Amino acid sequence: MKRIIVDYKKLTPEILGLLVDKYPDGYDDDQVISFKNAKNETVDAVEVRTEDTVYLVKVSTRLENTMANFDEDDYEDSEYNDPIVDIPEKQEDSEEDED
């Protein structure tokens, strides 16, 4: 089984969806895993699994906010594997009055 460390900048809608499914009310401190990376830096992450991969998603304030606002309907199927920071933000449809 592959183990992949994922930073917010590389987070895809697919992985974000897995996080929201596993932690619908957010994650608690006891669900955070701390470990040392190859540079001997301490990393805090939460874990989600697929059939063949364990994702360790680095914890951050931006991650928490993104999880809270996630709606999979905001993403096209073709965008589902792209990092969310590379996907243009969806604009709310608003009616403009023309004079």
C-alpha positions in Angstrom: 0.0 0.0 0.0 1.4 3.4 -1.0 1.7 6.2 1.6 1.5 9.7 0.2 2.0 12.9 2.2 -0.3 15.6 0.7 0.1 19.4 1.3 -2.9 21.7 0.9 -1.5 23.0 -2.3 -1.6 19.5 -3.9 -5.0 18.5 -2.4 -7.5 17.3 -5.1 -11.3 17.4 -4.8 -11.2 13.6 -4.7 -9.0 13.5 -1.5 -10.9 16.5 -0.1 -14.1 14.5 -0.5 -12.6 11.5 1.3 -11.6 13.8 4.2 -15.0 15.4 4.4 -16.6 11.9 4.4 -14.3 10.6 7.1 -14.4 13.8 9.2 -17.8 15.4 8.5 -17.6 17.6 11.6 -13.9 18.3 11.3 -11.1 16.4 13.0 -10.0 16.4 16.6 -6.5 16.5 18.1 -6.6 12.8 18.8 -7.2 12.1 15.1 -4.0 14.0 14.1 -0.9 11.9 13.4 2.5 13.5 14.1 5.6 12.1 12.4 9.1 13.2 11.2 9.6 13.7 7.5 12.8 13.0 5.5 14.1 16.5 6.5 13.5 15.5 10.2 10.7 18.1 10.5 7.7 17.3 12.6 4.6 17.0 10.4 1.0 16.9 11.7 -1.5 15.2 9.3 -4.9 13.4 9.2 -5.2 10.1 7.4 -7.6 8.9 4.7 -7.4 5.7 2.8 -8.4 4.4 -0.6 -8.2 0.8 -1.8 -4.5 1.1 -2.5 -3.2 4.3 -0.9 -2.9 5.9 2.5 -3.0 9.7 2.2 -1.5 11.7 5.1 -2.9 15.2 4.6 -1.0 18.0 6.3 -3.1 19.8 8.9 -3.5 23.6 8.4 -6.1 26.3 8.9 -6.7 26.5 5.2 -7.4 22.7 5.2 -10.0 23.2 7.9 -11.7 26.1 6.1 -11.7 24.2 2.7 -13.2 21.1 4.3 -15.9 23.2 5.9 -16.9 24.8 2.6 -16.4 21.7 0.4 -19.2 20.8 -2.0 -18.4 18.1 -4.6 -21.0 19.6 -7.0 -18.7 22.7 -7.3 -16.2 20.6 -9.4 -16.5 19.1 -12.9 -15.5 15.5 -13.3 -12.5 16.6 -15.4 -11.2 18.6 -12.4 -11.6 15.9 -9.8 -7.9 14.9 -9.9 -6.5 18.5 -10.2 -5.1 20.3 -7.2 -7.8 22.5 -5.8 -5.5 25.6 -5.8 -5.2 25.2 -9.6 -9.0 25.1 -10.2 -10.5 28.5 -10.9 -13.0 29.5 -8.2 -16.6 29.2 -9.1 -18.5 32.4 -9.2 -22.0 32.5 -7.9 -24.5 33.3 -10.6 -25.8 36.8 -10.1 -28.3 38.8 -12.0 -27.0 42.0 -13.3 -29.5 44.8 -14.2 -28.8 46.5 -17.5 -30.0 50.0 -18.0 
